Amino acid sequence: MRTFTLIWFGQLVSAIGSRMTFFALTLWAWEATGSATALALVGLFFQLPQIPTTLFAGIIVDRFNRKTLMLLGDATTAIATLIIGGLYLTQQLAIWHLYLVAMLAGGFSQIQSLAYQASLSLLVPQQQYTRAASMGAIVHYGSQIFAPALAGMLYPVIQLSGIVSIDLVTFAIAFITLLLAPMPQPSPTQSPSEHWTRQLTFGWRHLWQQPQLKALLLFTLLFVFAHDLGSALYQPMILARTGGSAQALASVSAAAGVGGVVGAVIVSLWGGPKRRVVGLLAGYMGAGLSKLVFGLGRSLPVWVPAQVCSSLNFPLLGSCRSALWMAQVAPDIQGRVFAANSLVTQVASILATGLAGPLADRLFEPAMMSNSGLANWLSPLFGSGAGAGMAVLYTACSAALLLLGISGFFVPSLRAKVKQL
């Protein structure tokens, strides 16, 4: 675990800096537009280039040095951050600049993420797969604790340019630790003479031969769609219901980080459940129930504990899902198989993110501010002011997550997988 821990530490530091920049950009974009669609489109443009990139990323990761690919991804992210900082300093930053930079970073980040995922099974022993994946969750949620608090405190003083400078320093730390860490490479099994179409479809053909993994992929697809549709509304819903309060958004984001870190630490010390599919489905249900309470809430006393409880589940479900895939797929083909898996979930995520803003701005928000039957029926639960429509849609997505977790125990192919894994 020594090499993995070195890389993990660098990623943790860098994630804090990156999330500080993202938080500051969210505040800047909301001040500039006040639109849920504008904020959702940043995520959409980050995801759009990942689809064509993923088609070839699996072949690239299985053929080239994975450490070099990760370093290239880090360098591209740093360049994108520099562009944002330069535009802001020259007072030329506009919302469409964020879309372009998001597209640049999105494409390279997909290759970097896939190279990292495909390297885990070579960095840690199989019995540590769940633990390593949960430590990865600490990176994600740990940054949610510190980054919003730091960015919310520093943004009024040093503005976006200062936040970007901190991000660049943290990037340098991650780059150096990755550069120093030895990373094993699997022996390549791709034949250079194999037709490119067969290489592109290898991951799909491998998945098609595994009925139980196909069922897991389907459930992941449905989970990602429902989750990301609600997640795209999370920040604008809070800002709308609190009059644009950065402190409220930072508090809820920090609560998510606390729950995620606690959950990740528990899974890391525990090692995860013996039956990983049970842990996956239990995580779905726990996250859905907590998010349902969050959507019904209208203030921090409800949002904060609900967000903590929600985030507790994601290290469990995420680490169990990652461990299932790593245990079932050989290291030398993980790039192509994981790319096929990633492509399906990316399409679901992009569709969900693209639908979220227009559904909120054009349908649910106006409906909950009118005298329609829907507003009269739902206003006792959600209110009728700004953000009420987004809360209705968010709650519906949360209920879908809960139902998805419950239904998994009644699917024959997943029941078989429960008995095995």
NORSUL-V687484 format. One line per field, one symbol per residue. phi: phi as a letter, one per 30 degrees, with the letter a starting at -180 (. if undefined). burial: + if it has 24 or more other C-alpha atoms within 12 Angstrom, else -. A space follows every 10 residues. Layout:
# NORSUL-V687484
phi: ???
burial: ???
This chain:
# NORSUL-V687484
phi: .ddedddedd dddddddddd dddddddddd ddbicddddd dddddddedd ddddecdddd ddccdddddd dddddddddd dddddddddd hcdbdddddd dddddddddd ddddddddce dcdbdddced dddddddddd dddddddddd ddddedcchd ddddddeddd dedddddddd ddbdcdddcd cedddddddd ceeddddddb eddddddddd eddddddddd ddcedddddd dciidddddd dddddddddd dedddddddd jiddcddddd dddedddddd dddddddbae ecdddddddd dedddddddd dddddddcbd edcdeddddd dddddddddd dddddedddd dccdddddcc cddddddced dcibddjddd dddddddddd dddddddddc cedddddddd b
burial: +--+++++++ ++++++++++ ++++++++++ ---+++++++ ++++++++++ ++++++++++ ++++++++++ ++++++++++ +++++--+-- --+-+-++++ ++++++++++ ++++++++++ ++++-+-+++ ++++++++++ ++++++++++ ++-++---++ ++++++++++ +++++-+++- +-+-++---+ --------++ ++++-++--- -+++++++++ ++++++++++ ++++++++++ ++-+++++++ ++++++++++ ++++++++-- +++-++++++ ++++++++++ ++++++++++ --++++++++ ++++++++++ ++++++++++ ++++++++++ ++++++++++ ++++++++++ +--++++++- ---++--++- -+++++++++ ++++++++++ ++++++-++- ---+--++-- +
